[in-house]
Amino acid sequence: MLNKYARAFFTRVLTPFAALLLRLGVSPDAVTLVGTAGVMAGALVFFPMGEFFWGTIVITIFVFSDLVDGNMARQAGVSSRWGAFLDSTLDRVADGAIFAGFALWYAGGGDDTILCAVAIFCLASGQVVSYTKARGESIGLPVAVNGLVERAERLVISLVAAGLAGLHTFGVPGIDILLPIALWIVAAGSLVTLIQRVVTVRRESAEADAAETASGPAAVDPSAAGSAGQAGQVGQRSEGDR
């Protein structure tokens, strides 16, 4: 949902910056790697110490690399399967680091086993939500559903809440409750999204199997269809949630 509108806006805003990096000889892959490293540092260094405000600032700066690298690849005409794979894979790493940082805080200084478990659930469910779409597409299904909470929503809800909760260290009372609320929202939303995608894949697979049976042995192999569909997307870095 957020992905559809916010990504287009920020892509336009960041286009001049992407062009500048290309002129300086920076590659899209380098931006992807540096961006992921920055997100991981912000999440795994600051969050376990309870420094949510500064951790969020660092993560926010580097998370925009996900838009910059794809923009650079398109401008330079160097989009590739490898770039798309690297970008999508490192997105999962960065997302995992953010929720791992929350879990480490609640397992340590935050001293809350339940919220630690909720953060771990957010981490795991986010990975599985991404996998369901990728796996469905790999067997030739469109997976024509996004779901309630996509990657953009997971990041915005979690990071905005974490940044505001971090103001507690500056003397703002009671605001630290926002992070637990956000984690519960992301956990519930991720579960709903997972169910939505599983139901969609089940329906689409049943329809595809029925169509294949009706058309006889000349039907196209779903795995081949998936490969063909992916071939049409060659050169596109991750343009949204998986």
Salt bridges, closest charged atoms under 4 A:
ASP29 OD1 - ARG237 NH2 2.41
ASP66 OD2 - ARG7 NH2 3.13
ASP66 OD2 - ARG151 NH1 3.23
ASP69 OD2 - ARG237 NH1 3.65
ASP91 OD1 - ARG151 NH2 3.64
ASP95 OD2 - ARG92 NH2 3.85
ASP95 OD2 - ARG151 NE 2.82
GLU137 OE2 - LYS133 NZ 3.78
GLU137 OE1 - ARG242 NH2 2.52
ASP176 OD1 - HIS168 ND1 3.72
GLU207 OE2 - ARG203 NE 3.84
GLU239 OE2 - ARG74 NH1 2.60
ASP241 OD1 - ARG154 NH2 3.29
ASP241 OD2 - ARG197 NH2 2.77
